[in-house]
Amino acid sequence: MTPTAILLAAGQGERLRPISGLSPKTLLDIGGKTLIKRSSDFIQRIGISKTIVVVGYRAEDIIRELSHCSSDICFALNHHFVNGSCLSIKSALPFLHTPFLILNADHIYQASMAARFRSVIADSANMTVFADRDRVLGHDDMKIDADEHMHLYKISKSLTTYQFGYIGVTYVPHKYMETYKDAAESICVSSCGKASAEAILDYLVARGEIISIVDVGTERWFEVDTADDYRDAQEAASRGVI
């Protein structure tokens, strides 16, 4: 069954306001291409033809930017984008009828990583998160604590014991679609919409679900969330790394 991509692009990107002004940060140009267009192109490189883009802040600007894309794109509107990203997941749920891959639109991945994602989609029977362990994690990085079987045990920015950093990608196969959807609904209700999308994973693990971890090794990727991130991504683009 052909998967669908969920691309989370509803946020304001306030920490990048000195660079982006009032525009959504996903419209920032990195090496001649906007973040949102880079994400769309990467999804196609994986081999996914249908994408649900969750929009919120200045939604019409993002819709306009993607209006000429050749892939099958639909838009889900998160009216409450100032709250937790769990609400962006909830906004996409009515459109989901196939296995899905969740990605953040402010992340840039090396083109070579598409093959790794494609392989997991083809072979994994479990829900899967993608992670790395070759970088120093700061207070705002999403951290993963794994068990001895390389399964997710905890995921949170506040963890003090961890082995991996989350790189912003989760795969949910068909078998677990309804389980994931139910968890997303529960988290949105219990947190009054304040929880992160990653809190859904924590909820699932606490209820006995197995979530595999795939280590992407030394593959390069960038999150563009601050002015320093923006400069690092631009420099990488200039060198052809991304």
Buried (B, 14 or more C-beta within 10 A) or exposed (E): EEBBBBBBBBBBBEBBEEBBEEBBBBBBEBBEBBBBBBBBBBBBBBBBBBBBBBBBBBBEBBBEBBEEBEBEBEBBBBEBBBBBBBBBBBBBBEBBEEBBBBBBBBBBBBEEBBEBBBEBBEEBEBBBBBBBBEEEBEEEBBBBBBEEEEBBBBBBBEBEEBBBBBBBBBBBBEEBBEBBBBBBBBBBEEBEBBBBBBBBBBBBBEEEBBBBBBBBEEBBBBBBBBEEBBEBBBEBBEEEBB
